[in-house]
């Protein structure tokens, strides 16, 4: 994405705190475009914002900074809230204090804001929001809501009801940025990303995503463990397609203030993903183990019709090709 942004804008400045969980070494990322100015700084630190805004007046901000990880957010809720919520408000306060209001702030949000989303009754067709799956339900191995079928997420239809601390902080980001932007006259396009994967993502962060995790296990010759009954549904979208959507939102005005859903528009089971990765490495057949994680949703996929129409954007990389590209990058010593 840095290359595309550098092509579109006269000056590109990237700020990152180089969290050790994500970056093993606190040095300029190898895949960052050479035209980008790189600054080590923390979005939660007032002084870092003041120093940055003392020498530049941003026209467009792409706000990617966030703590991620559904499971991690349950035990490190303060850390997630500090970075995702306070980091956002710190940025907004700094912009206002410096008199450096940008024309546009693009927010990288998450499908986690939806929680379990909307489900349809198989018999009556009635739509409902069953909410978070309970501990007794999961411990009994009751993975689905009885007689209900999950519906694709769609910002114009699905009411956000997060089931994780992480999802709640991302929804708070959206609300804060929207309220501030409307008051300040700043455009705030928001993209709700599905499960993003691809070359360049951290291979040391245990919360970085399920695709590189599966790849590391299979590459080691081990059987990939698959949670619940293997029928968890996700929409896996390749990093290049996500970057294209973000660059478009940064470069062009969007016709709606509603968030946009960004995914492949295809819904695959975790078991199918594990089999695909295992075949690439000639690893043993994945093992469905019945384990579960609190806060994980059963089915997460989205409708991208509105995003395709309004952004003039369409994902180009299918799951098989994208996973193969990620594995090739890992096999060649993938580095950030």
ABEGO torsion letter per residue (X at the ends): XAAAAAAABABBBBBBAGBAAABABBBBBAABBAABBBBBBBAABAAAAAAAAAABBBABBBBABBBBEAAAAAABAAAAAAAAAAAAAAAAAAAAAAGBBBABBBBBBBAAAAEAEBBBBAAAGBBBBAEBBBAAAAAAGBABBBGBBBBBBBAAABBBBBABAAAAAAAAAAAAAAAAAAAAGBBBBBBBBBBBBEBGBBAABAAAEAAAAAAAAAAAGBBBBBBEAGABBBBBBBAAAAAAAAAAAAABBBABABBBBBBAGBBBBAAAAAAAAAAAAGBBBBBBAGBBBBGBBABBBBBAAAAAAAAGBBBABBAAAAAAAAAAAAAAGBBX
